[in-house]
Amino acid sequence: MLGTLDDMNVPVFCTVDHAANAERTGLRMPATRVVTFGNPAVGTLLMLEAPTIAMDLPLRMLVREAEGVTVLSYARPEALAARHGIDPSFAPVEKVSTFMAGLAESVRTGR
């Protein structure tokens, strides 16, 4: 996923490796990472529309292993928008929604 974001020129702000953190405490869990990333130009438009959405930005995606399969999970941008009173048809919300779906598909297919 990091390579895909890099190829798309999307900045990665943080990666949290939950499995590595668990390992340091003597616990084991399948590979589980949360990757935090985004486009400040789009995120800023969302925050100007509803400042409280800053609590849910930057974007993040959970990448985990489940029974030998990589599973991607993320909060739907329309749901985040609705939570903060932004119309889901607001152009930046639609842009983020299209981006997240495309990113998930790129990671899933390796293209």
Backbone atoms as SQL, in Angstrom:
CREATE TABLE atoms (id INTEGER PRIMARY KEY, chain TEXT, resi INTEGER, resn TEXT, atom TEXT, x REAL, y REAL, z REAL);
INSERT INTO atoms VALUES
  (1, 'A', 1, 'MET', 'N', 0.814, -1.193, 0.000),
  (2, 'A', 1, 'MET', 'CA', 0.000, 0.000, 0.000),
  (3, 'A', 1, 'MET', 'C', 0.859, 1.258, 0.000),
  (4, 'A', 2, 'LEU', 'N', 1.958, 1.237, 0.740),
  (5, 'A', 2, 'LEU', 'CA', 2.817, 2.421, 0.802),
  (6, 'A', 2, 'LEU', 'C', 3.374, 2.759, -0.571),
  (7, 'A', 3, 'GLY', 'N', 3.738, 1.734, -1.331),
  (8, 'A', 3, 'GLY', 'CA', 4.233, 1.957, -2.690),
  (9, 'A', 3, 'GLY', 'C', 3.167, 2.557, -3.583),
  (10, 'A', 4, 'THR', 'N', 1.942, 2.100, -3.424),
  (11, 'A', 4, 'THR', 'CA', 0.829, 2.634, -4.218),
  (12, 'A', 4, 'THR', 'C', 0.618, 4.108, -3.905),
  (13, 'A', 5, 'LEU', 'N', 0.617, 4.464, -2.627),
  (14, 'A', 5, 'LEU', 'CA', 0.450, 5.867, -2.247),
  (15, 'A', 5, 'LEU', 'C', 1.611, 6.709, -2.765),
  (16, 'A', 6, 'ASP', 'N', 2.812, 6.165, -2.687),
  (17, 'A', 6, 'ASP', 'CA', 3.981, 6.873, -3.193),
  (18, 'A', 6, 'ASP', 'C', 3.850, 7.098, -4.702),
  (19, 'A', 7, 'ASP', 'N', 3.424, 6.063, -5.424),
  (20, 'A', 7, 'ASP', 'CA', 3.228, 6.187, -6.875),
  (21, 'A', 7, 'ASP', 'C', 2.187, 7.250, -7.209),
  (22, 'A', 8, 'MET', 'N', 1.220, 7.439, -6.332),
  (23, 'A', 8, 'MET', 'CA', 0.149, 8.415, -6.539),
  (24, 'A', 8, 'MET', 'C', 0.521, 9.801, -5.993),
  (25, 'A', 9, 'ASN', 'N', 1.741, 9.931, -5.470),
  (26, 'A', 9, 'ASN', 'CA', 2.202, 11.194, -4.865),
  (27, 'A', 9, 'ASN', 'C', 1.318, 11.658, -3.715),
  (28, 'A', 10, 'VAL', 'N', 0.836, 10.697, -2.931),
  (29, 'A', 10, 'VAL', 'CA', 0.014, 11.011, -1.761),
  (30, 'A', 10, 'VAL', 'C', 0.900, 10.870, -0.523),
  (31, 'A', 11, 'PRO', 'N', 1.024, 11.924, 0.269),
  (32, 'A', 11, 'PRO', 'CA', 1.880, 11.835, 1.452),
  (33, 'A', 11, 'PRO', 'C', 1.337, 10.873, 2.506),
  (34, 'A', 12, 'VAL', 'N', 2.240, 10.074, 3.058),
  (35, 'A', 12, 'VAL', 'CA', 1.917, 9.202, 4.185),
  (36, 'A', 12, 'VAL', 'C', 2.434, 9.917, 5.428),
  (37, 'A', 13, 'PHE', 'N', 1.529, 10.148, 6.376),
  (38, 'A', 13, 'PHE', 'CA', 1.890, 10.893, 7.572),
  (39, 'A', 13, 'PHE', 'C', 2.352, 9.988, 8.702),
  (40, 'A', 14, 'CYS', 'N', 1.793, 8.770, 8.759),
  (41, 'A', 14, 'CYS', 'CA', 2.103, 7.891, 9.880),
  (42, 'A', 14, 'CYS', 'C', 1.669, 6.467, 9.542),
  (43, 'A', 15, 'THR', 'N', 2.411, 5.506, 10.036),
  (44, 'A', 15, 'THR', 'CA', 2.013, 4.110, 9.959),
  (45, 'A', 15, 'THR', 'C', 2.112, 3.529, 11.363),
  (46, 'A', 16, 'VAL', 'N', 1.043, 2.919, 11.825),
  (47, 'A', 16, 'VAL', 'CA', 1.032, 2.275, 13.139),
  (48, 'A', 16, 'VAL', 'C', 1.005, 0.774, 12.905),
  (49, 'A', 17, 'ASP', 'N', 2.043, 0.096, 13.363),
  (50, 'A', 17, 'ASP', 'CA', 2.152, -1.351, 13.207),
  (51, 'A', 17, 'ASP', 'C', 1.701, -2.011, 14.511),
  (52, 'A', 18, 'HIS', 'N', 0.427, -2.360, 14.574),
  (53, 'A', 18, 'HIS', 'CA', -0.135, -2.938, 15.797),
  (54, 'A', 18, 'HIS', 'C', 0.492, -4.292, 16.120),
  (55, 'A', 19, 'ALA', 'N', 0.805, -5.077, 15.113),
  (56, 'A', 19, 'ALA', 'CA', 1.412, -6.396, 15.359),
  (57, 'A', 19, 'ALA', 'C', 2.789, -6.242, 15.991),
  (58, 'A', 20, 'ALA', 'N', 3.569, -5.291, 15.504),
  (59, 'A', 20, 'ALA', 'CA', 4.897, -5.051, 16.083),
  (60, 'A', 20, 'ALA', 'C', 4.772, -4.549, 17.518),
  (61, 'A', 21, 'ASN', 'N', 3.800, -3.678, 17.761),
  (62, 'A', 21, 'ASN', 'CA', 3.591, -3.192, 19.127),
  (63, 'A', 21, 'ASN', 'C', 3.163, -4.329, 20.051),
  (64, 'A', 22, 'ALA', 'N', 2.303, -5.208, 19.564),
  (65, 'A', 22, 'ALA', 'CA', 1.880, -6.363, 20.361),
  (66, 'A', 22, 'ALA', 'C', 3.075, -7.257, 20.680),
  (67, 'A', 23, 'GLU', 'N', 3.910, -7.480, 19.677),
  (68, 'A', 23, 'GLU', 'CA', 5.096, -8.328, 19.842),
  (69, 'A', 23, 'GLU', 'C', 5.984, -7.807, 20.968),
  (70, 'A', 24, 'ARG', 'N', 6.129, -6.486, 21.064),
  (71, 'A', 24, 'ARG', 'CA', 6.973, -5.897, 22.114),
  (72, 'A', 24, 'ARG', 'C', 6.422, -6.149, 23.514),
  (73, 'A', 25, 'THR', 'N', 5.146, -6.467, 23.616),
  (74, 'A', 25, 'THR', 'CA', 4.561, -6.768, 24.924),
  (75, 'A', 25, 'THR', 'C', 4.451, -8.274, 25.165),
  (76, 'A', 26, 'GLY', 'N', 5.001, -9.059, 24.223),
  (77, 'A', 26, 'GLY', 'CA', 4.958, -10.505, 24.362),
  (78, 'A', 26, 'GLY', 'C', 3.696, -11.138, 23.804),
  (79, 'A', 27, 'LEU', 'N', 2.897, -10.364, 23.088),
  (80, 'A', 27, 'LEU', 'CA', 1.673, -10.888, 22.494),
  (81, 'A', 27, 'LEU', 'C', 1.846, -11.027, 20.986),
  (82, 'A', 28, 'ARG', 'N', 1.058, -11.895, 20.404),
  (83, 'A', 28, 'ARG', 'CA', 1.140, -12.115, 18.954),
  (84, 'A', 28, 'ARG', 'C', -0.224, -11.841, 18.335),
  (85, 'A', 29, 'MET', 'N', -0.177, -11.253, 17.160),
  (86, 'A', 29, 'MET', 'CA', -1.396, -11.039, 16.394),
  (87, 'A', 29, 'MET', 'C', -1.023, -11.008, 14.920),
  (88, 'A', 30, 'PRO', 'N', -1.976, -11.256, 14.047),
  (89, 'A', 30, 'PRO', 'CA', -1.683, -11.187, 12.618),
  (90, 'A', 30, 'PRO', 'C', -1.223, -9.783, 12.228),
  (91, 'A', 31, 'ALA', 'N', -0.560, -9.678, 11.087),
  (92, 'A', 31, 'ALA', 'CA', -0.114, -8.375, 10.587),
  (93, 'A', 31, 'ALA', 'C', -1.303, -7.424, 10.559),
  (94, 'A', 32, 'THR', 'N', -1.125, -6.282, 11.218),
  (95, 'A', 32, 'THR', 'CA', -2.201, -5.290, 11.326),
  (96, 'A', 32, 'THR', 'C', -1.567, -3.909, 11.369),
  (97, 'A', 33, 'ARG', 'N', -1.820, -3.117, 10.329),
  (98, 'A', 33, 'ARG', 'CA', -1.257, -1.766, 10.250),
  (99, 'A', 33, 'ARG', 'C', -2.349, -0.766, 9.921),
  (100, 'A', 34, 'VAL', 'N', -2.214, 0.413, 10.485),
  (101, 'A', 34, 'VAL', 'CA', -3.063, 1.536, 10.108),
  (102, 'A', 34, 'VAL', 'C', -2.144, 2.553, 9.433),
  (103, 'A', 35, 'VAL', 'N', -2.490, 2.903, 8.203),
  (104, 'A', 35, 'VAL', 'CA', -1.711, 3.860, 7.428),
  (105, 'A', 35, 'VAL', 'C', -2.521, 5.157, 7.359),
  (106, 'A', 36, 'THR', 'N', -1.878, 6.263, 7.744),
  (107, 'A', 36, 'THR', 'CA', -2.521, 7.573, 7.765),
  (108, 'A', 36, 'THR', 'C', -1.908, 8.418, 6.641),
  (109, 'A', 37, 'PHE', 'N', -2.764, 8.984, 5.804),
  (110, 'A', 37, 'PHE', 'CA', -2.300, 9.672, 4.598),
  (111, 'A', 37, 'PHE', 'C', -3.335, 10.694, 4.162),
  (112, 'A', 38, 'GLY', 'N', -2.998, 11.487, 3.177),
  (113, 'A', 38, 'GLY', 'CA', -3.999, 12.409, 2.655),
  (114, 'A', 38, 'GLY', 'C', -3.430, 13.456, 1.739),
  (115, 'A', 39, 'ASN', 'N', -4.346, 14.268, 1.231),
  (116, 'A', 39, 'ASN', 'CA', -4.016, 15.378, 0.358),
  (117, 'A', 39, 'ASN', 'C', -4.456, 16.647, 1.087),
  (118, 'A', 40, 'PRO', 'N', -3.519, 17.429, 1.609),
  (119, 'A', 40, 'PRO', 'CA', -3.901, 18.617, 2.371),
  (120, 'A', 40, 'PRO', 'C', -4.798, 19.584, 1.601),
  (121, 'A', 41, 'ALA', 'N', -4.656, 19.657, 0.289),
  (122, 'A', 41, 'ALA', 'CA', -5.491, 20.563, -0.495),
  (123, 'A', 41, 'ALA', 'C', -6.966, 20.170, -0.406),
  (124, 'A', 42, 'VAL', 'N', -7.246, 18.887, -0.394),
  (125, 'A', 42, 'VAL', 'CA', -8.628, 18.419, -0.300),
  (126, 'A', 42, 'VAL', 'C', -9.092, 18.417, 1.158),
  (127, 'A', 43, 'GLY', 'N', -8.248, 17.940, 2.043),
  (128, 'A', 43, 'GLY', 'CA', -8.611, 17.908, 3.462),
  (129, 'A', 43, 'GLY', 'C', -8.912, 19.292, 4.013),
  (130, 'A', 44, 'THR', 'N', -8.158, 20.285, 3.571),
  (131, 'A', 44, 'THR', 'CA', -8.398, 21.647, 4.038),
  (132, 'A', 44, 'THR', 'C', -9.783, 22.138, 3.625),
  (133, 'A', 45, 'LEU', 'N', -10.204, 21.809, 2.406),
  (134, 'A', 45, 'LEU', 'CA', -11.554, 22.200, 1.969),
  (135, 'A', 45, 'LEU', 'C', -12.618, 21.580, 2.866),
  (136, 'A', 46, 'LEU', 'N', -12.393, 20.334, 3.262),
  (137, 'A', 46, 'LEU', 'CA', -13.345, 19.671, 4.157),
  (138, 'A', 46, 'LEU', 'C', -13.355, 20.340, 5.531),
  (139, 'A', 47, 'MET', 'N', -12.178, 20.676, 6.038),
  (140, 'A', 47, 'MET', 'CA', -12.101, 21.309, 7.354),
  (141, 'A', 47, 'MET', 'C', -12.669, 22.724, 7.343),
  (142, 'A', 48, 'LEU', 'N', -12.547, 23.419, 6.219),
  (143, 'A', 48, 'LEU', 'CA', -13.169, 24.741, 6.118),
  (144, 'A', 48, 'LEU', 'C', -14.691, 24.629, 6.105),
  (145, 'A', 49, 'GLU', 'N', -15.198, 23.562, 5.531),
  (146, 'A', 49, 'GLU', 'CA', -16.639, 23.327, 5.487),
  (147, 'A', 49, 'GLU', 'C', -17.179, 22.965, 6.868),
  (148, 'A', 50, 'ALA', 'N', -16.442, 22.127, 7.602),
  (149, 'A', 50, 'ALA', 'CA', -16.846, 21.685, 8.946),
  (150, 'A', 50, 'ALA', 'C', -15.583, 21.395, 9.749),
  (151, 'A', 51, 'PRO', 'N', -15.142, 22.343, 10.563),
  (152, 'A', 51, 'PRO', 'CA', -13.884, 22.184, 11.296),
  (153, 'A', 51, 'PRO', 'C', -13.780, 20.899, 12.109),
  (154, 'A', 52, 'THR', 'N', -14.892, 20.361, 12.601),
  (155, 'A', 52, 'THR', 'CA', -14.815, 19.155, 13.431),
  (156, 'A', 52, 'THR', 'C', -14.352, 17.926, 12.662),
  (157, 'A', 53, 'ILE', 'N', -14.413, 17.961, 11.332),
  (158, 'A', 53, 'ILE', 'CA', -13.945, 16.799, 10.566),
  (159, 'A', 53, 'ILE', 'C', -12.435, 16.600, 10.742),
  (160, 'A', 54, 'ALA', 'N', -11.763, 17.619, 11.259),
  (161, 'A', 54, 'ALA', 'CA', -10.330, 17.485, 11.536),
  (162, 'A', 54, 'ALA', 'C', -10.047, 16.334, 12.494),
  (163, 'A', 55, 'MET', 'N', -11.050, 15.961, 13.308),
  (164, 'A', 55, 'MET', 'CA', -10.870, 14.810, 14.218),
  (165, 'A', 55, 'MET', 'C', -10.753, 13.499, 13.438),
  (166, 'A', 56, 'ASP', 'N', -11.261, 13.457, 12.222),
  (167, 'A', 56, 'ASP', 'CA', -11.231, 12.241, 11.415),
  (168, 'A', 56, 'ASP', 'C', -10.236, 12.324, 10.260),
  (169, 'A', 57, 'LEU', 'N', -9.466, 13.392, 10.206),
  (170, 'A', 57, 'LEU', 'CA', -8.451, 13.546, 9.171),
  (171, 'A', 57, 'LEU', 'C', -7.093, 13.580, 9.833),
  (172, 'A', 58, 'PRO', 'N', -6.044, 13.194, 9.162),
  (173, 'A', 58, 'PRO', 'CA', -6.011, 12.705, 7.796),
  (174, 'A', 58, 'PRO', 'C', -6.713, 11.353, 7.660),
  (175, 'A', 59, 'LEU', 'N', -6.886, 10.958, 6.404),
  (176, 'A', 59, 'LEU', 'CA', -7.515, 9.675, 6.104),
  (177, 'A', 59, 'LEU', 'C', -6.667, 8.535, 6.636),
  (178, 'A', 60, 'ARG', 'N', -7.292, 7.394, 6.847),
  (179, 'A', 60, 'ARG', 'CA', -6.533, 6.206, 7.269),
  (180, 'A', 60, 'ARG', 'C', -7.195, 4.952, 6.731),
  (181, 'A', 61, 'MET', 'N', -6.349, 3.950, 6.578),
  (182, 'A', 61, 'MET', 'CA', -6.820, 2.661, 6.098),
  (183, 'A', 61, 'MET', 'C', -6.150, 1.579, 6.934),
  (184, 'A', 62, 'LEU', 'N', -6.950, 0.619, 7.338),
  (185, 'A', 62, 'LEU', 'CA', -6.461, -0.540, 8.080),
  (186, 'A', 62, 'LEU', 'C', -6.100, -1.622, 7.077),
  (187, 'A', 63, 'VAL', 'N', -4.888, -2.141, 7.200),
  (188, 'A', 63, 'VAL', 'CA', -4.419, -3.242, 6.357),
  (189, 'A', 63, 'VAL', 'C', -4.072, -4.374, 7.309),
  (190, 'A', 64, 'ARG', 'N', -4.787, -5.503, 7.179),
  (191, 'A', 64, 'ARG', 'CA', -4.545, -6.602, 8.115),
  (192, 'A', 64, 'ARG', 'C', -4.609, -7.943, 7.392),
  (193, 'A', 65, 'GLU', 'N', -4.034, -8.925, 8.049),
  (194, 'A', 65, 'GLU', 'CA', -4.078, -10.298, 7.548),
  (195, 'A', 65, 'GLU', 'C', -5.159, -11.050, 8.291),
  (196, 'A', 66, 'ALA', 'N', -5.991, -11.761, 7.546),
  (197, 'A', 66, 'ALA', 'CA', -7.037, -12.600, 8.137),
  (198, 'A', 66, 'ALA', 'C', -7.086, -13.895, 7.344),
  (199, 'A', 67, 'GLU', 'N', -6.658, -14.962, 7.991),
  (200, 'A', 67, 'GLU', 'CA', -6.661, -16.286, 7.361),
  (201, 'A', 67, 'GLU', 'C', -5.906, -16.287, 6.036),
  (202, 'A', 68, 'GLY', 'N', -4.733, -15.630, 6.033),
  (203, 'A', 68, 'GLY', 'CA', -3.878, -15.626, 4.857),
  (204, 'A', 68, 'GLY', 'C', -4.291, -14.664, 3.756),
  (205, 'A', 69, 'VAL', 'N', -5.279, -13.847, 4.023),
  (206, 'A', 69, 'VAL', 'CA', -5.765, -12.886, 3.034),
  (207, 'A', 69, 'VAL', 'C', -5.569, -11.474, 3.585),
  (208, 'A', 70, 'THR', 'N', -5.121, -10.556, 2.736),
  (209, 'A', 70, 'THR', 'CA', -5.003, -9.163, 3.148),
  (210, 'A', 70, 'THR', 'C', -6.371, -8.509, 3.057),
  (211, 'A', 71, 'VAL', 'N', -6.785, -7.882, 4.151),
  (212, 'A', 71, 'VAL', 'CA', -8.094, -7.229, 4.235),
  (213, 'A', 71, 'VAL', 'C', -7.864, -5.738, 4.445),
  (214, 'A', 72, 'LEU', 'N', -8.557, -4.925, 3.657),
  (215, 'A', 72, 'LEU', 'CA', -8.484, -3.469, 3.779),
  (216, 'A', 72, 'LEU', 'C', -9.798, -2.951, 4.355),
  (217, 'A', 73, 'SER', 'N', -9.704, -2.018, 5.279),
  (218, 'A', 73, 'SER', 'CA', -10.897, -1.414, 5.862),
  (219, 'A', 73, 'SER', 'C', -10.663, 0.082, 5.997),
  (220, 'A', 74, 'TYR', 'N', -11.730, 0.843, 5.760),
  (221, 'A', 74, 'TYR', 'CA', -11.645, 2.280, 5.968),
  (222, 'A', 74, 'TYR', 'C', -13.049, 2.838, 6.186),
  (223, 'A', 75, 'ALA', 'N', -13.097, 3.996, 6.838),
  (224, 'A', 75, 'ALA', 'CA', -14.374, 4.674, 7.043),
  (225, 'A', 75, 'ALA', 'C', -14.780, 5.323, 5.725),
  (226, 'A', 76, 'ARG', 'N', -15.997, 5.087, 5.327),
  (227, 'A', 76, 'ARG', 'CA', -16.479, 5.684, 4.079),
  (228, 'A', 76, 'ARG', 'C', -16.511, 7.203, 4.210),
  (229, 'A', 77, 'PRO', 'N', -15.940, 7.904, 3.251),
  (230, 'A', 77, 'PRO', 'CA', -15.918, 9.360, 3.326),
  (231, 'A', 77, 'PRO', 'C', -17.315, 9.982, 3.455),
  (232, 'A', 78, 'GLU', 'N', -18.318, 9.383, 2.829),
  (233, 'A', 78, 'GLU', 'CA', -19.681, 9.905, 2.945),
  (234, 'A', 78, 'GLU', 'C', -20.166, 9.831, 4.389),
  (235, 'A', 79, 'ALA', 'N', -19.803, 8.766, 5.084),
  (236, 'A', 79, 'ALA', 'CA', -20.197, 8.620, 6.485),
  (237, 'A', 79, 'ALA', 'C', -19.468, 9.644, 7.356),
  (238, 'A', 80, 'LEU', 'N', -18.186, 9.867, 7.079),
  (239, 'A', 80, 'LEU', 'CA', -17.447, 10.884, 7.834),
  (240, 'A', 80, 'LEU', 'C', -18.066, 12.259, 7.604),
  (241, 'A', 81, 'ALA', 'N', -18.391, 12.547, 6.347),
  (242, 'A', 81, 'ALA', 'CA', -19.003, 13.839, 6.025),
  (243, 'A', 81, 'ALA', 'C', -20.323, 14.009, 6.770),
  (244, 'A', 82, 'ALA', 'N', -21.157, 13.000, 6.712),
  (245, 'A', 82, 'ALA', 'CA', -22.469, 13.073, 7.372),
  (246, 'A', 82, 'ALA', 'C', -22.298, 13.289, 8.880),
  (247, 'A', 83, 'ARG', 'N', -21.321, 12.618, 9.476),
  (248, 'A', 83, 'ARG', 'CA', -21.084, 12.762, 10.920),
  (249, 'A', 83, 'ARG', 'C', -20.787, 14.207, 11.293),
  (250, 'A', 84, 'HIS', 'N', -20.197, 14.951, 10.350),
  (251, 'A', 84, 'HIS', 'CA', -19.803, 16.327, 10.636),
  (252, 'A', 84, 'HIS', 'C', -20.681, 17.355, 9.936),
  (253, 'A', 85, 'GLY', 'N', -21.815, 16.901, 9.414),
  (254, 'A', 85, 'GLY', 'CA', -22.783, 17.823, 8.816),
  (255, 'A', 85, 'GLY', 'C', -22.415, 18.331, 7.439),
  (256, 'A', 86, 'ILE', 'N', -21.562, 17.612, 6.741),
  (257, 'A', 86, 'ILE', 'CA', -21.198, 17.995, 5.371),
  (258, 'A', 86, 'ILE', 'C', -22.056, 17.190, 4.404),
  (259, 'A', 87, 'ASP', 'N', -22.590, 17.852, 3.417),
  (260, 'A', 87, 'ASP', 'CA', -23.381, 17.183, 2.389),
  (261, 'A', 87, 'ASP', 'C', -22.492, 16.187, 1.649),
  (262, 'A', 88, 'PRO', 'N', -22.876, 14.905, 1.591),
  (263, 'A', 88, 'PRO', 'CA', -22.060, 13.910, 0.904),
  (264, 'A', 88, 'PRO', 'C', -21.836, 14.203, -0.584),
  (265, 'A', 89, 'SER', 'N', -22.655, 15.093, -1.165),
  (266, 'A', 89, 'SER', 'CA', -22.449, 15.430, -2.572),
  (267, 'A', 89, 'SER', 'C', -21.484, 16.610, -2.744),
  (268, 'A', 90, 'PHE', 'N', -20.967, 17.160, -1.638),
  (269, 'A', 90, 'PHE', 'CA', -19.946, 18.210, -1.695),
  (270, 'A', 90, 'PHE', 'C', -18.758, 17.652, -2.477),
  (271, 'A', 91, 'ALA', 'N', -18.293, 18.390, -3.484),
  (272, 'A', 91, 'ALA', 'CA', -17.274, 17.878, -4.414),
  (273, 'A', 91, 'ALA', 'C', -16.046, 17.265, -3.725),
  (274, 'A', 92, 'PRO', 'N', -15.470, 17.877, -2.684),
  (275, 'A', 92, 'PRO', 'CA', -14.319, 17.234, -2.040),
  (276, 'A', 92, 'PRO', 'C', -14.651, 15.871, -1.416),
  (277, 'A', 93, 'VAL', 'N', -15.869, 15.703, -0.917),
  (278, 'A', 93, 'VAL', 'CA', -16.268, 14.404, -0.359),
  (279, 'A', 93, 'VAL', 'C', -16.308, 13.373, -1.486),
  (280, 'A', 94, 'GLU', 'N', -16.885, 13.740, -2.606),
  (281, 'A', 94, 'GLU', 'CA', -16.940, 12.827, -3.749),
  (282, 'A', 94, 'GLU', 'C', -15.538, 12.489, -4.238),
  (283, 'A', 95, 'LYS', 'N', -14.643, 13.477, -4.244),
  (284, 'A', 95, 'LYS', 'CA', -13.264, 13.240, -4.672),
  (285, 'A', 95, 'LYS', 'C', -12.570, 12.243, -3.739),
  (286, 'A', 96, 'VAL', 'N', -12.737, 12.434, -2.439),
  (287, 'A', 96, 'VAL', 'CA', -12.124, 11.523, -1.465),
  (288, 'A', 96, 'VAL', 'C', -12.724, 10.126, -1.586),
  (289, 'A', 97, 'SER', 'N', -14.022, 10.044, -1.777),
  (290, 'A', 97, 'SER', 'CA', -14.687, 8.749, -1.912),
  (291, 'A', 97, 'SER', 'C', -14.150, 7.984, -3.118),
  (292, 'A', 98, 'THR', 'N', -14.040, 8.666, -4.244),
  (293, 'A', 98, 'THR', 'CA', -13.500, 8.038, -5.460),
  (294, 'A', 98, 'THR', 'C', -12.054, 7.615, -5.237),
  (295, 'A', 99, 'PHE', 'N', -11.275, 8.476, -4.587),
  (296, 'A', 99, 'PHE', 'CA', -9.879, 8.159, -4.316),
  (297, 'A', 99, 'PHE', 'C', -9.740, 6.916, -3.436),
  (298, 'A', 100, 'MET', 'N', -10.503, 6.869, -2.334),
  (299, 'A', 100, 'MET', 'CA', -10.386, 5.733, -1.409),
  (300, 'A', 100, 'MET', 'C', -10.782, 4.425, -2.085),
  (301, 'A', 101, 'ALA', 'N', -11.848, 4.438, -2.865),
  (302, 'A', 101, 'ALA', 'CA', -12.265, 3.227, -3.576),
  (303, 'A', 101, 'ALA', 'C', -11.191, 2.803, -4.574),
  (304, 'A', 102, 'GLY', 'N', -10.619, 3.761, -5.273),
  (305, 'A', 102, 'GLY', 'CA', -9.553, 3.455, -6.230),
  (306, 'A', 102, 'GLY', 'C', -8.301, 2.934, -5.548),
  (307, 'A', 103, 'LEU', 'N', -7.949, 3.523, -4.416),
  (308, 'A', 103, 'LEU', 'CA', -6.784, 3.066, -3.660),
  (309, 'A', 103, 'LEU', 'C', -6.986, 1.627, -3.197),
  (310, 'A', 104, 'ALA', 'N', -8.143, 1.352, -2.632),
  (311, 'A', 104, 'ALA', 'CA', -8.429, -0.008, -2.164),
  (312, 'A', 104, 'ALA', 'C', -8.348, -0.986, -3.331),
  (313, 'A', 105, 'GLU', 'N', -8.883, -0.633, -4.469),
  (314, 'A', 105, 'GLU', 'CA', -8.839, -1.512, -5.632),
  (315, 'A', 105, 'GLU', 'C', -7.405, -1.703, -6.127),
  (316, 'A', 106, 'SER', 'N', -6.613, -0.643, -6.135),
  (317, 'A', 106, 'SER', 'CA', -5.221, -0.747, -6.559),
  (318, 'A', 106, 'SER', 'C', -4.425, -1.663, -5.636),
  (319, 'A', 107, 'VAL', 'N', -4.640, -1.514, -4.334),
  (320, 'A', 107, 'VAL', 'CA', -3.933, -2.363, -3.378),
  (321, 'A', 107, 'VAL', 'C', -4.404, -3.814, -3.519),
  (322, 'A', 108, 'ARG', 'N', -5.711, -3.995, -3.674),
  (323, 'A', 108, 'ARG', 'CA', -6.280, -5.342, -3.789),
  (324, 'A', 108, 'ARG', 'C', -5.762, -6.073, -5.026),
  (325, 'A', 109, 'THR', 'N', -5.683, -5.371, -6.145),
  (326, 'A', 109, 'THR', 'CA', -5.292, -6.010, -7.401),
  (327, 'A', 109, 'THR', 'C', -3.805, -5.918, -7.684),
  (328, 'A', 110, 'GLY', 'N', -3.098, -5.057, -6.940),
  (329, 'A', 110, 'GLY', 'CA', -1.674, -4.882, -7.171),
  (330, 'A', 110, 'GLY', 'C', -1.364, -4.033, -8.390),
  (331, 'A', 111, 'ARG', 'N', -2.348, -3.275, -8.862),
  (332, 'A', 111, 'ARG', 'CA', -2.127, -2.391, -10.027),
  (333, 'A', 111, 'ARG', 'C', -2.209, -0.948, -9.640);
